[in-house]
C-alpha cells in the first residue's frame, strides 16, 4: 500500500467553478478531461489525467494515483469508478476491443487512510481484447469486487499481432486462467467476467478456463445472478451471444453484446427484448449501460438514452456533445463532457422533464 502525501489529500484545487445550472443541475468545471464517474447519494467521484477526486457537499478530496499507473493511461482510457464505503475502486483501459498493445490498471484507493493499492496493471497488454473475457470491477455496500482473467496467446513468436479477432490462424491458442472474483466468496463462482452488482444481488458472466483453439469463442455465454448475502442463486440465464458487459436491478438484467443489449426479467430470468445500440456503440466507454428499476440506460456518441424494458420505447434523457463519462445512482445522474483542455461535470435528477423520444 502506498501512502499519499498530506498535500495530495488536501482540498482539491483543480476544480475551477461550481454552480447550479438550469433544471436543478449542479455544474463542476475541471482543468483536465474526465474519464470516469461514480455517484452515490451526496458523493461524487471522478478521475482525470492526474488523480481521483471525491466531492461530498462542499468538501473535496484529491487522491493521487500510484506512479506505476501511466498518466497517459488515465488521460486516454475508458474508465470505471465504484464507491464502496470509504474506498474507491478504479479500472482504466485503453484501446478496448480493438487489438493488441493496450494498457490497463485496476486497483482501489482509501479515502480515510489515503492508501492506494494496485490489483493488476500492465502498460503493454493486448491479449485480453482478443479473447472476449473483459476485466471488471463492481461495488455493493462496502464490498469492492473485481476480476481480471489471465489471458495468454500461444503460437508463433508474433502471435499477438495476428492471433486476434480479425485474423484467426490454426496454430494460435488461447489459455484462460485466474478468473476468480476477488473480494467475495471465491469458491462460489470460480471464474467470471464481467460482473455487476445492485441492491445485494450479484451478476457474473461465467468464464470457462483452460486452453482453447484461438478461433473458438471463449467469452461467457452464461450469466448467474446470486444474492451477495449467502451466495444463493437467483437465476441462470443462457445468453444469445458472448457477454461484454452487465447491469442489473431487482427487476431487470441487461446483457451487453456487440451492438445490442439483451434484456431479461428478474428474478425469473426470462428474455424480454433486444435493444439495438449500434448508434451508441463507443469504445471509449468501459461500461456504457446501467439499469434503474425496469429501465435500461445506455450512452455513447453524445447522448444518453432511457429504454423502457416492457414497451421498448426509447427516450433521449440528455444530449451532450463531447460526452466522456456517465454515472447513476437511485435517483440522480452525472455526466461529463470535454471542454477545451478540461471537462465539465453535471448532475441532476433522473426525473426531470423535457425529454424527447429517440
N, C-alpha and C positions, 0 to 999 in steps of 0.2 A: 504494500500500500504506500503510495507516495503522498506526503503531506503537502498541502497547498500553503503558500505564503499568506501572512496576515493581510498583505495588500490585496492579494487576489480574492480574499474573502470580504473585502470592503464593499461599500455601496457602489453599484455599477455607474460608470461614467460614460459608457458608450451610448446610452440612451439619450437622444438629443431632445426629444419632446414627447410629452404625454398629454393627451387631451381627449375630450369627448366629441366624437363626430355626430352626424345625424343618426336618427333612429336608435339612440342609446348606445352607439358604438364607442368603444374605448380604442384609442389610437396610440401606438408606440412607434417612434421612429428610431432606427438603429443606424450606426455608421458602417456596418458590414452586412452583407447579404444573409438572410435567414434561411437555413436549410432543413430545420426540423422544429416541431412544436409539440407541446404537451399541455393539456388543460385539465384541471381538477378543482372544481369549485372556484375559490378565490385565488388559486395558484396557477401561474402561467410560466412555463419554461420554454426556452428556445436556445438554439445553437447557431453559431455563426462561424466565421473563419478563425476566431480566436479562442472561444470558450463556450461554456454552457451557462446560461443566465436563468435565474429564478426570481420572479416578481410575485410578491404577496402584499396586497394593499399598496402602500407607498414605499415599502422596503424592497430592496433589490440586492441580489447576491450574484457574484461572478465566480464561477468555478473553472479554473484553468485546466485544460486537458493535458495529459502527460506528454512529455517530449517525444515519446515513441509514436504518438499519433501525428502523422504528417499534416501540417496546416493546409496543404493543397487538397487533402482528402476531405476535410471538413468544409472547405470552400466550394468544391466542385461536386460533392457527392449528393446522393439521395440519403436522407437521414430519418431516424425514428428515435423519439424520446418517450420514456414512460415514467410516471411518477408513482413511487411506492413508499409511503411513509416519509422518512427523511432521506430517501435515496432517489437518485435519478439514473435510470438505465438508459444507455445510448448505443446506437448502431449506425455506422456510416459506411456506405458502399459507393464506389464509382463504377461506371460502365456496366451497370446492372443489365444483364440479359443480352449483352452484345459482344461477348468474346473474351479473349484472354488478356493477361497483363492488367488486371484490375486490382484495386486496393480495398481493404476493409479494416474496420476497427470496431470492437464490441466490448463494452465494459460498464462500470457503474461508478457514480460519484456520490459521496455522502454530504448532505447539507449540514449536518450537525458537527461532524468531526473534521470536515474538509479533506477527507481522504478519497483517493480515487484508485480504482483497480481495473486493469485490462484483463478481460477474459480471453480474447483472441484478437490478433492483429497481424496483417501482412500487407506490405506495400506493393508486392508484385504477385498477385494471386489471381488465377483465371479459371481454374478447373471447375469451380462450383457453378459458374454461369452456364456451363455446357451440360450439366448433369440434371438440372431440374429439381434440386433439393436446396432451396434457399435457406440461409440462416434467418433467425427470427428472435425477437425479444418482446416480452409482454409483462404486464403487472396487474395484480389484483390485491387490493388492500396494501399490506406491507410486503408482499412477495414480489420479487423480481424473478421471472422465469426466462430462460434463454436456451437456445440450441444453435449449434454451428456444426453440422455434419462434416466429417473429414472426407474430402473427395480427392482421389488420386487417379490420374490418367496414365495408362500403360500403353506401350507400343514403341515406335521408333523414337529416336532422340528428340526429334522436333514434334512429338505428338501433340503438345499443347497448341501448336499453330494450325494443325489441320484435323486433329481428332476432336472435332467440335460439332455443334448442332447443324452446321451448314454443309460439312464435307465429311461425312462418316466413312471410315475406312475399316475393312475387315480386321487388320491387325490390332486395332485400337480396343482397349478395355477400360472400364471404369470401376474403381473399388470405392464403396461407400462404407464408412465406419464411424465410430464415436459420435453417434447421433442422439445420445441421451438428452432428455430435458433436464437442465440443471436448475436447482432451486426448489425442487419438489420431489415427489416420490419417484425416484429414478427407475425402480423396477416395474412400476405400473405401466409406463409407456417407455420401452427400452430404446426406441428410435423414432424421432418425429421431427418434421419441419414442413411447412411453417406451423406457428402456434398463435393462439389468440385467447384472451380471457374477457369475461364480463360477468359481474354480479355473482361471483362464486362458481361460475362454470368455466371450463377449460376445453378448448377445441384444438386438435392436433392432427396434422396430416401424417399418417403412418408411413415411415420410410423402411424399405427393405434394405438390409445391409448385406454386404458380400461383394463378389466380383462378377461383373456382367459384361457382355459384349457391348462396346460403346454405342452401337447402333440401337440398342434396346432403350425403351423409355423407362427410366428408373425413378422418375418423380412419383410422389404419393398419389394414389387413387382411392384411398380410404381415409375418411375423417372420423375420428372418435371424439365425442363430446362427453366429458366427465364432470363430476362435482369435485371441486377442489377440497372440500371438507374431508371426504373419505375415499376419493378415487372411484366411486361407483359410476357405472356407465349410464348416461342419459340416453344416448342413441348412437348408432353407427350409420354412416352414410357412404355408399359406394358412389363415387363421383363420376361424372360423364367425361372426364379428361383429367390430365395432370393438375395438381393443386399448386398454384403460385402464391396464393395469399388467402387469409381467412379473417372474418369478423363475425361477431355474434351478439345476440341479446338472449333473454329468456324465451323469446318468441320466434327468432329468425336466425338462420345460419347462412352466411354469404361465402361462396367459394369462388375465388378469382382464378380464371384460366386465361388463355390467350385471346384478348379482345372481347371477352364475355365474362359475366359473373352469374353463376347459378345460385338460386335462392331455394332454401329448404325450410319447412316449418319446424319449430321446436315446441315441445320435446319429441314430437313424432318422427321427425327426420324425413318427411315426405317432400318430394320435389314439387316446387310451385311454378317457377318460370325461369327463363334465361333472359338476362338483360345485356343487350349489345352495348359495349363500351369502347368500340374501336375509335370513336371520335374523342374519347377522353384518355386513351392509352398514351402514357407519357413516361418513358424510362427513368426520368429524374426522380420519380416518387417511389420510395421503397415500399410503401403500403398505401395505395390510393383508394382505400374504401373503409367505411365504418358502418355500423348498424345502430339504429336507435329505435327501440320498440319493434314495430313491424315495417320500418322503412329502411331502405338502403341509401347511404350517402356515398357518392363517388365523385372523384375530381380529376382534373387534368386539363391542360391547354387553356388555362384562363377561365375556367368556370367550375362551379360546384353544383351538383345536381342531387335532388332527392327523388327516389323512385319508390312508389307505393308497391309493396310486395304483392298485395291482393289484386289490385287493378292493373298494375304496370304503368300507371300514369307517372310521367316524368315532369319535375318542376325544377327550374333553374333557381337555386337559392341565392347564388352570388355570381356575378360576372366580375372577374378580377384578372385583367391582363397582367402578365408577368408573375403569375401565381407560383410560389416556391414551396409552400408548406401549409398543411391543414391539420387541425385537431378538434375533437369534440369531447364534451362530457355530457351529462344527462340533459342539460337544458341550454348550453351555450356552445358557440362555435368560434374558433380562432383561425385566422388565415393570414399568411404573409405574402407580400409581393415585393418585387425588386423595385428600387428607386435610385437611379444613378449608381453610385458605388455602395449604397446601403440598402436598407429594407424598411418596409412599413408593416407593422402587425396590427390587425384589427380584431376585436372580439365583440360579439353581440349575441342576443338571444336567438335561439333557433325558431322562435315563434313569431318573429316579425313579419308583417305583411309585405306587399309589393313584390310578390314572387311572380314569375312568368313561366308559362309552360315551355318545355324544351321542344 
